[in-house]
Amino acid sequence: MKESEEIIKQESQHFIEQAIEKDLADGKNGGRIHTRFPPEPNGYLHIGHAKAICLDFGMAAKYGGKCNLRFDDTNPTKEDVEYVDSIKEDIQWLGFSWEDREFYASDYFGKLWEFAVSLIRRGLAYVDDQSAETISEQKGTPTQPGAESPYRNRSVEENLDLFYRMNEGEFEEGSRVLRARIEMASPNMHMRDPIIYRILKTPHHRTGTQWKVYPMYDFAHGQSDYFEGITHSLCTLEFEVHRPLYDWFIDQLKTDDYRPRQIEFNRLNLTYTVMSKRKLLELVKDGVVSGWDDPRMPTLCGLRRRGYTPESIRRFVDLIGYTKVEAINDVSLLEYAIREDLNKRAPRVFGVLKPLKVTITNFPINQVEQMEIENNPEDETHGRRLVPFSREIFIEQDDFMENPPHKFFRLTPGQEVRLKGAYIIKCTGVVKNDAGEITEVQCTYDPLTRSGGPQADRKVKGTLHWVSAAHALDAEVRLYDRLFCDEDPSGHKDIDPREFLNPDSLTVLSGCKVEPSLADVKPLDKFQFQRVGYFCADYDSSPGRLVFNRTVQLKDTWQKLNK
């Protein structure tokens, strides 16, 4: 029985959990589990980073370990404190904490410098005067060995002298680099004397003008793991070919049996979405979107502004899982996760996006009734609220047709519908303007059909949402949709993804009407506008100006469009 339980357990675990448990069983690292999340502070985090965050912090939590937050701040030309602050905010919003373990690669610039000097002294690094382009050309191809640099056999003394002078600012950017001296015939291109330091004269946001040379990512990353005692360095699959170099540097640095273990997993790709940070930055700079937190962006701050919850994002990450196979995940699964979450937590309210006036001619003038309506049928703890009902109400324009098609079960002349939480009404006529457009629908109501009344259970085929005209609040509603209309906008060779921008990714509706309970909403408060979709109050919203963003529709309309 125990053996079968163990088999079931292994099959339910992903391969990283199995690797960690094997390391624990083998007694590696004294039973320690220590991970890290190492973002570059050169942009805002997106949904792909959320997968790595959930893994890094999640594995540490599951196995009683620790997870560091370490900023890979090795390129001052692209980094900013704004990005550092946004990254920390996003991680905390997702529900994770690094406690007092906030580190920076720049914390180790001194140690990395000393390690580089050590490599030079051991004949394992040299200064190359060639340009980056020439070095790249000399690297050869995966099937042909590279050519050695003419500077590869410089003396230790000359290399040390040049390296120190590089950091003193004596040479121009791009004129010299420091390369590891490994093997130009290696089948792994990353092992062919990789560049480990370059000259950058841009002040650093933490170290100022102290350094004129900065380590490359491959040189700083593994050593920083080593300095921090990381046991499992979890990264995406594109770094798998970097692992031999990662291990080579650790071999030159380590003094005992301890070494971090790099494990790669598949990155998160989404349909109808661009995930490249560089391309997202272009969208921001070119004004295609309003900023990093535009609700159409896959950034965490954009998803947050759109109304996504941290629980829904963590749920989505759980659903797609971790494998060694690259794949593109259907964005509809992310939308499913937020629908599932908001269905349980979001209160139902009435919001009419395209109002059409309805006058209930037999309802007493100036009379107002308070209808008691449940806030969320999925959870009774949400309680109930009172919604005012009066002679004049608004319904959606689409909920009325003068000449309807077959099986149109909404309001039409002579047909009855129920107003959600209120009465059954029947259309008796319409009012039109000089252009022949319907400006008002006239109805009568059945006073016996109110909740608790003698005919409250009388059945009709249609139920509509509504708002009392006398009590309705004006609102602006922003209908967000997918930013791209192509399933893989980045997957077309030589075609800019912006060629596939969805012209209907944002529709702004003014003059919408919402019920008075929304008067005091706060930014990011979330609701289901009944029969319409899930919405949240935008940052632009205030008591005097209500602005709502559509998070997601109630159903996936894109699947129908694709079919």
Secondary structure, 3 states (H helix, E strand, C coil): CHHHHHHHHHHHCCHHHHHHHHHHHCCHHHHCCEEEECCCCCCCCEHHHHHHHHHHHHHHHHCCCEEEEEECCCCCCCCCHHHHHHHHHHHHHHCCCCCCCEEEHHHHHHHHHHHHHHHHHCCCEEEECCCHHHHHHHCCECCECCCCCCCCCCCHHHHHHHHHHHHCCCCCCCCCEEEECCCCCCCCHHHCCCEEEEECCCCECCCECCCCEEECHHHHHHHHHHHHCCCEEEEEHHHHHHHHHHHHHHHHHCCCCCCCEEEEECCCCECCCCCCHHHHHHHHHCCCCCCCCCCCCCEHHHHHHHCCCHHHHHHHHHHHCCCCCCCCECHHHHHHHHHHHHHHHCCEECEECCEEEEEECCCCCCCCEEEEEECCCCCHHHCEEEEEECCEEEEEHHHECCCCCCCCCCECECCEEEECCCCEEEEEEEEECCCCCEEEEEEEEEHHHCCCCCCCCCCCCCEECCEECCCCEEEEEEEECCCECCCCCCCCCCCCHHHHECCCCEEEEEEEEECHHHCCCCCCCEEEECCCEEEEECCCCECCEEEEEEEEECCCHHHHHHC
